Amino acid sequence: MNVLDQILQEQKEQRTLLSSMFDYIQKPIPEDKYYSVDEYSEKIGVHPQSTRNAIKDGRVKANRFGRRVLIHSSQIEQGLKEFKSLRYRRD
């Protein structure tokens, strides 16, 4: 009986391990993409010049590769927050 219990315990541990591995594999891979100023602006619904101004002011982080300005996909959420607050502001 002791050997049988040991075998059942090992099988249970193996199922637990396989289940956790399967859960890990099923997690979505984060999107690692860069957008041009025009693509980014279209995605969040603002004019490209507004995006350029936000980059210049430091409200949206961007990388410059030669003359191209590229914005990482992680900045989309930041841009949505930033531009939503600007729509209601009057100077």
OpenMM code with the backbone's topology and positions (N, CA, C; nanometers):
from openmm import Vec3, app, unit

residues = "MET ASN VAL LEU ASP GLN ILE LEU GLN GLU GLN LYS GLU GLN ARG THR LEU LEU SER SER MET PHE ASP TYR ILE GLN LYS PRO ILE PRO GLU ASP LYS TYR TYR SER VAL ASP GLU TYR SER GLU LYS ILE GLY VAL HIS PRO GLN SER THR ARG ASN ALA ILE LYS ASP GLY ARG VAL LYS ALA ASN ARG PHE GLY ARG ARG VAL LEU ILE HIS SER SER GLN ILE GLU GLN GLY LEU LYS GLU PHE LYS SER LEU ARG TYR ARG ARG ASP".split()
positions = [
    Vec3(0.0818, -0.1203, 0.0000),
    Vec3(0.0000, 0.0000, 0.0000),
    Vec3(0.0863, 0.1270, 0.0000),
    Vec3(0.1982, 0.1202, 0.0666),
    Vec3(0.2858, 0.2351, 0.0756),
    Vec3(0.3417, 0.2728, -0.0613),
    Vec3(0.3795, 0.1759, -0.1424),
    Vec3(0.4324, 0.2011, -0.2759),
    Vec3(0.3233, 0.2608, -0.3648),
    Vec3(0.2027, 0.2089, -0.3533),
    Vec3(0.0905, 0.2595, -0.4325),
    Vec3(0.0599, 0.4051, -0.3976),
    Vec3(0.0614, 0.4376, -0.2690),
    Vec3(0.0389, 0.5762, -0.2256),
    Vec3(0.1473, 0.6685, -0.2802),
    Vec3(0.2702, 0.6190, -0.2811),
    Vec3(0.3814, 0.6989, -0.3321),
    Vec3(0.3654, 0.7253, -0.4821),
    Vec3(0.3247, 0.6256, -0.5564),
    Vec3(0.3030, 0.6416, -0.7012),
    Vec3(0.1894, 0.7400, -0.7277),
    Vec3(0.0809, 0.7297, -0.6525),
    Vec3(-0.0319, 0.8225, -0.6683),
    Vec3(0.0090, 0.9650, -0.6344),
    Vec3(0.0911, 0.9822, -0.5328),
    Vec3(0.1385, 1.1153, -0.4943),
    Vec3(0.2255, 1.1752, -0.6053),
    Vec3(0.3140, 1.0956, -0.6660),
    Vec3(0.3987, 1.1427, -0.7750),
    Vec3(0.3161, 1.1833, -0.8965),
    Vec3(0.2137, 1.1053, -0.9276),
    Vec3(0.1262, 1.1384, -1.0396),
    Vec3(0.0519, 1.2689, -1.0146),
    Vec3(0.0084, 1.2879, -0.8919),
    Vec3(-0.0616, 1.4119, -0.8563),
    Vec3(0.0315, 1.5324, -0.8715),
    Vec3(0.1565, 1.5177, -0.8280),
    Vec3(0.2545, 1.6258, -0.8408),
    Vec3(0.2836, 1.6559, -0.9878),
    Vec3(0.2922, 1.5511, -1.0697),
    Vec3(0.3167, 1.5700, -1.2121),
    Vec3(0.2008, 1.6427, -1.2790),
    Vec3(0.0775, 1.6077, -1.2419),
    Vec3(-0.0391, 1.6765, -1.2986),
    Vec3(-0.0402, 1.8234, -1.2581),
    Vec3(-0.0049, 1.8518, -1.1343),
    Vec3(0.0002, 1.9902, -1.0861),
    Vec3(0.1060, 2.0690, -1.1639),
    Vec3(0.2222, 2.0073, -1.1837),
    Vec3(0.3294, 2.0729, -1.2576),
    Vec3(0.2879, 2.0992, -1.4025),
    Vec3(0.2291, 1.9998, -1.4666),
    Vec3(0.1838, 2.0171, -1.6050),
    Vec3(0.0756, 2.1236, -1.6161),
    Vec3(-0.0120, 2.1277, -1.5193),
    Vec3(-0.1181, 2.2281, -1.5195),
    Vec3(-0.0600, 2.3685, -1.5079),
    Vec3(0.0365, 2.3878, -1.4192),
    Vec3(0.0968, 2.5205, -1.4035),
    Vec3(0.1762, 2.5593, -1.5278),
    Vec3(0.2430, 2.4617, -1.5916),
    Vec3(0.3159, 2.4906, -1.7148),
    Vec3(0.2195, 2.5308, -1.8264),
    Vec3(0.1077, 2.4631, -1.8364),
    Vec3(0.0081, 2.4950, -1.9378),
    Vec3(-0.0473, 2.6354, -1.9159),
    Vec3(-0.0746, 2.6714, -1.7897),
    Vec3(-0.1242, 2.8056, -1.7592),
    Vec3(-0.0216, 2.9113, -1.7994),
    Vec3(0.1061, 2.8836, -1.7766),
    Vec3(0.2115, 2.9774, -1.8119),
    Vec3(0.2189, 2.9965, -1.9634),
    Vec3(0.2070, 2.8879, -2.0373),
    Vec3(0.2145, 2.8941, -2.1831),
    Vec3(0.0967, 2.9718, -2.2411),
    Vec3(-0.0188, 2.9665, -2.1778),
    Vec3(-0.1393, 3.0304, -2.2292),
    Vec3(-0.1418, 3.1810, -2.2071),
    Vec3(-0.0505, 3.2357, -2.1260),
    Vec3(-0.0497, 3.3800, -2.1028),
    Vec3(-0.0166, 3.4526, -2.2324),
    Vec3(-0.0840, 3.5655, -2.2583),
    Vec3(-0.0564, 3.6390, -2.3822),
    Vec3(0.0827, 3.7012, -2.3799),
    Vec3(0.1461, 3.7036, -2.4940),
    Vec3(0.2771, 3.7656, -2.5065),
    Vec3(0.2563, 3.9159, -2.5230),
    Vec3(0.3247, 3.9978, -2.4422),
    Vec3(0.3055, 4.1423, -2.4554),
    Vec3(0.3503, 4.1917, -2.5927),
    Vec3(0.2749, 4.2845, -2.6450),
    Vec3(0.3041, 4.3379, -2.7774),
    Vec3(0.4224, 4.4330, -2.7685),
    Vec3(0.5246, 4.4059, -2.8448),
    Vec3(0.6440, 4.4890, -2.8468),
    Vec3(0.6528, 4.5519, -2.9852),
    Vec3(0.5848, 4.6643, -3.0018),
    Vec3(0.5738, 4.7261, -3.1324),
    Vec3(0.5972, 4.8761, -3.1196),
    Vec3(0.6505, 4.9336, -3.2247),
    Vec3(0.6702, 5.0783, -3.2299),
    Vec3(0.5792, 5.1364, -3.3371),
    Vec3(0.5259, 5.2565, -3.3094),
    Vec3(0.4360, 5.3245, -3.4014),
    Vec3(0.4991, 5.4561, -3.4449),
    Vec3(0.4731, 5.4947, -3.5689),
    Vec3(0.5139, 5.6275, -3.6142),
    Vec3(0.4186, 5.7287, -3.5514),
    Vec3(0.4512, 5.8556, -3.5645),
    Vec3(0.3664, 5.9608, -3.5077),
    Vec3(0.2263, 5.9553, -3.5693),
    Vec3(0.2184, 5.9347, -3.7002),
    Vec3(0.0875, 5.9290, -3.7661),
    Vec3(0.0064, 5.8086, -3.7208),
    Vec3(0.0697, 5.6914, -3.7117),
    Vec3(-0.0009, 5.5703, -3.6665),
    Vec3(-0.0501, 5.5856, -3.5233),
    Vec3(0.0370, 5.6383, -3.4382),
    Vec3(0.0027, 5.6592, -3.2973),
    Vec3(-0.1139, 5.7565, -3.2844),
    Vec3(-0.1082, 5.8653, -3.3587),
    Vec3(-0.2137, 5.9668, -3.3532),
    Vec3(-0.3476, 5.9092, -3.3976),
    Vec3(-0.3438, 5.8313, -3.5030),
    Vec3(-0.4671, 5.7693, -3.5530),
    Vec3(-0.5232, 5.6708, -3.4497),
    Vec3(-0.4337, 5.5978, -3.3843),
    Vec3(-0.4760, 5.4964, -3.2881),
    Vec3(-0.5452, 5.5591, -3.1663),
    Vec3(-0.4959, 5.6747, -3.1199),
    Vec3(-0.5575, 5.7368, -3.0011),
    Vec3(-0.6548, 5.8490, -3.0359),
    Vec3(-0.6644, 5.8852, -3.1637),
    Vec3(-0.7665, 5.9800, -3.2074),
    Vec3(-0.7346, 6.1266, -3.1886),
    Vec3(-0.6088, 6.1626, -3.2113),
    Vec3(-0.5705, 6.3044, -3.2041),
    Vec3(-0.4943, 6.3414, -3.3311),
    Vec3(-0.4730, 6.4701, -3.3495),
    Vec3(-0.3993, 6.5195, -3.4655),
    Vec3(-0.2503, 6.4897, -3.4460),
    Vec3(-0.1782, 6.4569, -3.5539),
    Vec3(-0.0348, 6.4283, -3.5410),
    Vec3(0.0455, 6.5425, -3.4782),
    Vec3(0.0056, 6.6661, -3.5031),
    Vec3(0.0781, 6.7788, -3.4437),
    Vec3(0.0622, 6.7794, -3.2918),
    Vec3(-0.0536, 6.7394, -3.2428),
    Vec3(-0.0736, 6.7287, -3.0979),
    Vec3(0.0213, 6.6252, -3.0392),
    Vec3(0.0402, 6.5149, -3.1109),
    Vec3(0.1334, 6.4117, -3.0652),
    Vec3(0.2754, 6.4655, -3.0652),
    Vec3(0.3137, 6.5375, -3.1697),
    Vec3(0.4489, 6.5942, -3.1739),
    Vec3(0.4706, 6.6932, -3.0600),
    Vec3(0.3697, 6.7732, -3.0293),
    Vec3(0.3807, 6.8680, -2.9185),
    Vec3(0.3945, 6.7950, -2.7847),
    Vec3(0.3211, 6.6859, -2.7671),
    Vec3(0.3288, 6.6089, -2.6429),
    Vec3(0.4669, 6.5445, -2.6278),
    Vec3(0.5245, 6.4999, -2.7387),
    Vec3(0.6597, 6.4432, -2.7345),
    Vec3(0.7604, 6.5516, -2.6988),
    Vec3(0.7448, 6.6672, -2.7598),
    Vec3(0.8363, 6.7796, -2.7355),
    Vec3(0.8298, 6.8243, -2.5893),
    Vec3(0.7081, 6.8255, -2.5321),
    Vec3(0.6905, 6.8669, -2.3923),
    Vec3(0.7277, 6.7569, -2.2931),
    Vec3(0.7488, 6.6345, -2.3415),
    Vec3(0.7865, 6.5242, -2.2541),
    Vec3(0.6693, 6.4500, -2.1926),
    Vec3(0.5481, 6.4757, -2.2401),
    Vec3(0.4309, 6.4057, -2.1857),
    Vec3(0.4167, 6.2663, -2.2417),
    Vec3(0.4704, 6.2433, -2.3615),
    Vec3(0.4709, 6.1111, -2.4247),
    Vec3(0.6159, 6.0799, -2.4605),
    Vec3(0.6631, 5.9622, -2.4196),
    Vec3(0.8012, 5.9233, -2.4477),
    Vec3(0.8107, 5.8659, -2.5880),
    Vec3(0.9169, 5.9040, -2.6583),
    Vec3(0.9386, 5.8560, -2.7952),
    Vec3(1.0876, 5.8362, -2.8176),
    Vec3(1.1207, 5.7555, -2.9156),
    Vec3(1.2599, 5.7307, -2.9531),
    Vec3(1.2826, 5.7824, -3.0941),
    Vec3(1.3982, 5.8409, -3.1134),
    Vec3(1.4331, 5.8926, -3.2456),
    Vec3(1.5355, 5.7984, -3.3081),
    Vec3(1.5027, 5.7504, -3.4270),
    Vec3(1.5927, 5.6672, -3.5052),
    Vec3(1.6206, 5.7415, -3.6346),
    Vec3(1.7322, 5.8125, -3.6380),
    Vec3(1.7604, 5.8996, -3.7520),
    Vec3(1.6626, 6.0152, -3.7494),
    Vec3(1.5863, 6.0316, -3.8556),
    Vec3(1.4842, 6.1371, -3.8593),
    Vec3(1.3476, 6.0870, -3.8161),
    Vec3(1.3338, 5.9558, -3.8052),
    Vec3(1.2038, 5.8975, -3.7663),
    Vec3(1.1846, 5.9034, -3.6169),
    Vec3(1.0645, 5.9355, -3.5760),
    Vec3(1.0271, 5.9349, -3.4353),
    Vec3(0.9312, 5.8186, -3.4166),
    Vec3(0.9676, 5.7244, -3.3281),
    Vec3(0.8858, 5.6072, -3.3040),
    Vec3(0.8441, 5.6014, -3.1581),
    Vec3(0.7198, 5.5606, -3.1373),
    Vec3(0.6602, 5.5572, -3.0041),
    Vec3(0.6276, 5.4120, -2.9712),
    Vec3(0.6721, 5.3670, -2.8552),
    Vec3(0.6494, 5.2278, -2.8143),
    Vec3(0.5023, 5.2061, -2.7809),
    Vec3(0.4556, 5.0842, -2.8031),
    Vec3(0.3145, 5.0514, -2.7805),
    Vec3(0.2728, 5.0703, -2.6339),
    Vec3(0.3673, 5.0645, -2.5409),
    Vec3(0.3337, 5.0852, -2.3993),
    Vec3(0.2901, 5.2288, -2.3719),
    Vec3(0.3194, 5.3207, -2.4629),
    Vec3(0.2831, 5.4610, -2.4437),
    Vec3(0.1399, 5.4926, -2.4878),
    Vec3(0.0701, 5.3965, -2.5455),
    Vec3(-0.0670, 5.4223, -2.5913),
    Vec3(-0.1564, 5.4572, -2.4738),
    Vec3(-0.1484, 5.3804, -2.3671),
    Vec3(-0.2315, 5.4079, -2.2488),
    Vec3(-0.1989, 5.5455, -2.1911),
    Vec3(-0.0693, 5.5786, -2.1838),
    Vec3(-0.0276, 5.7096, -2.1341),
    Vec3(-0.0839, 5.8202, -2.2227),
    Vec3(-0.0808, 5.7996, -2.3530),
    Vec3(-0.1328, 5.9004, -2.4458),
    Vec3(-0.2821, 5.9196, -2.4313),
    Vec3(-0.3541, 5.8113, -2.4105),
    Vec3(-0.4988, 5.8229, -2.3914),
    Vec3(-0.5311, 5.9045, -2.2676),
    Vec3(-0.4591, 5.8811, -2.1596),
    Vec3(-0.4805, 5.9584, -2.0361),
    Vec3(-0.4450, 6.1052, -2.0580),
    Vec3(-0.3305, 6.1275, -2.1223),
    Vec3(-0.2809, 6.2636, -2.1413),
    Vec3(-0.3737, 6.3455, -2.2300),
    Vec3(-0.4142, 6.2920, -2.3427),
    Vec3(-0.4941, 6.3685, -2.4366),
    Vec3(-0.6390, 6.3819, -2.3909),
    Vec3(-0.6883, 6.2881, -2.3129),
    Vec3(-0.8238, 6.3002, -2.2597),
    Vec3(-0.8310, 6.4194, -2.1650),
    Vec3(-0.7279, 6.4371, -2.0831),
    Vec3(-0.7280, 6.5493, -1.9899),
    Vec3(-0.7109, 6.6823, -2.0624),
    Vec3(-0.6422, 6.6824, -2.1776),
    Vec3(-0.6216, 6.8068, -2.2523),
    Vec3(-0.7467, 6.8548, -2.3237),
    Vec3(-0.8370, 6.7642, -2.3586),
    Vec3(-0.9564, 6.8033, -2.4327),
    Vec3(-1.0469, 6.8975, -2.3536),
    Vec3(-1.0407, 6.8890, -2.2231),
    Vec3(-1.1304, 6.9686, -2.1402),
    Vec3(-1.0609, 7.0893, -2.0789),
    Vec3(-0.9334, 7.1064, -2.1084),
    Vec3(-0.8573, 7.2178, -2.0518),
    Vec3(-0.8664, 7.3398, -2.1428),
    Vec3(-0.8913, 7.4524, -2.0861),
    Vec3(-0.8937, 7.5796, -2.1606),
    Vec3(-0.7881, 7.6730, -2.1020),
    Vec3(-0.7072, 7.7306, -2.1893),
    Vec3(-0.6031, 7.8244, -2.1427),
    Vec3(-0.6532, 7.9656, -2.1466),
] * unit.nanometer
topology = app.Topology()
chain = topology.addChain("A")
for resn in residues:
    res = topology.addResidue(resn, chain)
    for name in ("N", "CA", "C"):
        topology.addAtom(name, app.Element.getBySymbol(name[0]), res)
